[in-house]
Amino acid sequence: MALETLAAFALATTILILIPGPSIMLTVAHATVHGARRTMLTVLGAGLACLIHVLIAATGISSLMVLAAEWFEVLRWGGVVYLVFMGVQAWRAGALAEDDTTPPSRSGRSLFAEGFAVTLSNPKGIIFVAAFFPQFLDAALPPLPQFTILSIVYLVIAGGLTAAYAFVADWAMVLFKGPRAARLRCRLTGGVLIGGGLLLAAARR
């Protein structure tokens, strides 16, 4: 695979991933409440789901997902309901929050599971890999090694940028110190989660 092709793929992938989707929104919401370090568990969960998307596309199972479209819709709408519900809960908690209240701790397992479930339930993940990767494959070369290289680059960029969003969101919380900080954090988190739910609702196969 030519370096020019790989560089073009990396640039295109970076641009596409920088556009916030449900996984990014969830990561930002977790980072504003639990901090960037604990949110790395959310990033790991999302990364595992991305790996599954890649494996599904690589083995051709993506064609079977079309036959299981109704199941996928149930999974997607389950993610939508969950994100919106958690967003509403966080927003309502803002009305009761006291200044500088420490948010309740969440288990690492739950943070990981949320990142995994929200990312896996987004059908655009599989579509992205199945439709986008072949555009950068050289027909004159064996496809599997090329697909493997693209997959590694994709997973590294996706994980790195998602983690970067978490650290930026955590850093931005410095601006919310002082009076009404807890209320602002809760409402920001709620708004981000609801936004992620709406993005997932807008996703189509």
C-alpha positions in Angstrom: 0.0 0.0 0.0 1.4 3.4 -1.1 2.2 5.8 1.7 0.2 8.5 -0.2 -2.9 6.3 0.0 -2.4 5.6 3.7 -1.9 9.3 4.4 -5.1 10.1 2.5 -7.0 7.5 4.4 -5.7 8.7 7.8 -6.6 12.3 6.9 -10.1 11.4 5.7 -10.7 9.2 8.8 -9.6 12.0 11.1 -11.9 14.5 9.6 -14.9 12.1 9.7 -14.2 11.0 13.3 -13.8 14.7 14.5 -17.5 15.2 13.7 -19.1 14.3 17.0 -21.4 11.3 17.0 -23.2 9.4 19.8 -19.9 7.8 21.1 -18.1 11.1 21.3 -21.1 12.7 23.0 -21.2 10.0 25.6 -17.5 10.2 26.2 -17.7 14.0 26.7 -20.6 13.6 29.1 -18.7 11.0 31.1 -15.6 13.2 31.2 -17.4 16.2 32.5 -18.7 14.2 35.5 -16.1 11.4 36.1 -12.9 13.0 34.7 -10.8 12.0 31.7 -8.9 9.1 33.4 -12.0 7.1 34.4 -13.6 8.0 31.0 -10.8 6.0 29.3 -12.9 3.0 30.3 -15.7 4.4 28.1 -13.2 4.9 25.3 -12.0 1.3 25.7 -15.6 0.1 25.4 -16.2 2.2 22.3 -12.9 0.9 20.9 -14.0 -2.8 21.4 -17.3 -2.0 19.6 -15.3 -0.4 16.7 -13.1 -3.6 16.5 -16.3 -5.7 16.3 -17.5 -3.4 13.5 -14.3 -4.0 11.6 -14.4 -7.7 12.1 -18.0 -7.9 10.9 -17.1 -5.9 7.7 -13.9 -7.9 7.1 -15.7 -11.3 7.3 -18.6 -10.2 5.1 -21.1 -10.6 7.9 -22.2 -7.1 7.2 -24.4 -8.5 4.4 -26.2 -10.6 7.0 -26.9 -7.5 9.1 -29.2 -6.4 6.3 -31.3 -9.5 6.9 -31.2 -8.7 10.6 -32.3 -5.1 10.1 -35.2 -5.3 12.5 -33.0 -6.6 15.2 -30.5 -3.8 14.5 -33.3 -1.2 14.7 -34.3 -2.5 18.1 -30.7 -2.3 19.3 -30.4 1.2 17.9 -33.6 2.5 19.5 -32.6 0.9 22.7 -29.5 3.0 22.7 -31.5 6.1 21.8 -33.9 5.6 24.8 -31.1 4.9 27.1 -29.1 8.0 26.2 -32.2 10.3 26.3 -33.3 8.8 29.7 -29.8 9.3 31.2 -29.7 12.8 29.8 -33.1 13.7 31.3 -32.0 12.3 34.6 -28.8 14.3 34.6 -30.7 17.5 33.6 -33.2 17.0 36.4 -30.4 16.3 38.9 -29.1 19.8 38.0 -32.1 21.4 39.6 -31.3 19.7 42.9 -27.5 19.9 42.8 -25.7 22.0 45.3 -22.6 23.9 44.5 -19.4 21.9 44.3 -21.3 18.7 45.0 -19.1 15.6 44.2 -21.0 13.5 41.6 -21.7 9.9 42.6 -19.0 7.4 41.6 -19.7 5.0 38.8 -18.2 1.5 38.5 -15.6 1.1 35.7 -17.7 -1.8 34.4 -20.7 0.4 33.8 -18.6 3.1 32.1 -17.1 0.5 29.8 -20.4 -1.1 29.1 -22.0 2.2 28.1 -19.2 3.0 25.7 -19.5 -0.4 24.2 -23.3 -0.5 23.9 -23.7 2.9 22.4 -21.0 2.5 19.8 -22.1 -1.0 18.8 -25.7 0.1 18.4 -24.8 2.7 15.9 -25.2 1.1 12.4 -23.1 3.8 10.8 -20.0 2.1 12.3 -20.3 -1.0 10.1 -21.4 1.0 7.1 -18.4 3.3 7.5 -15.9 0.4 7.4 -17.7 -1.6 4.7 -18.2 1.3 2.3 -15.2 3.6 3.2 -12.3 1.1 3.4 -12.6 -0.4 -0.1 -12.1 3.0 -1.7 -8.4 2.8 -0.5 -7.7 -0.7 -1.4 -5.3 -1.4 -4.3 -6.9 -4.1 -6.6 -3.5 -5.2 -7.7 -2.5 -6.2 -4.1 -3.9 -8.8 -1.7 -6.8 -7.3 0.1 -6.4 -8.8 3.6 -3.1 -7.2 4.5 -4.3 -3.8 3.2 -7.6 -4.1 5.2 -5.6 -5.0 8.3 -3.4 -1.9 8.0 -6.4 0.3 7.4 -8.2 -1.2 10.4 -5.2 -0.6 12.7 -4.9 3.0 11.5 -8.7 3.5 11.9 -8.8 2.1 15.4 -5.8 4.1 16.6 -7.2 7.3 15.2 -10.7 6.6 16.5 -9.4 5.8 20.0 -6.9 8.7 20.1 -9.4 11.3 19.0 -12.1 10.0 21.4 -9.7 10.1 24.2 -8.7 13.6 23.2 -12.3 14.7 23.4 -12.4 13.3 27.0 -9.3 15.2 28.1 -10.5 18.4 26.5 -13.9 18.1 28.1 -12.3 17.4 31.5 -10.0 20.4 31.1 -13.0 22.6 30.2 -14.7 21.8 33.5 -12.2 24.2 35.1 -14.4 26.9 33.7 -17.3 25.6 35.7 -15.7 25.9 39.2 -17.3 28.1 41.8 -20.9 29.0 42.2 -23.5 26.9 40.5 -20.8 24.5 39.2 -22.7 21.3 40.1 -25.8 22.5 38.4 -24.0 23.5 35.3 -22.2 20.2 35.1 -25.4 18.3 35.5 -27.2 20.3 32.8 -24.3 20.2 30.4 -24.0 16.4 30.9 -27.8 16.0 30.4 -27.7 18.1 27.2 -24.8 16.2 25.7 -26.4 12.8 26.4 -29.7 13.9 24.9 -27.9 15.2 21.9 -26.1 11.9 21.6 -29.5 10.1 21.7 -30.8 12.4 19.0 -27.8 11.7 16.8 -28.2 8.0 17.2 -31.9 8.3 16.4 -31.0 10.1 13.2 -28.6 7.3 12.2 -29.7 5.2 9.3 -28.5 1.9 7.8 
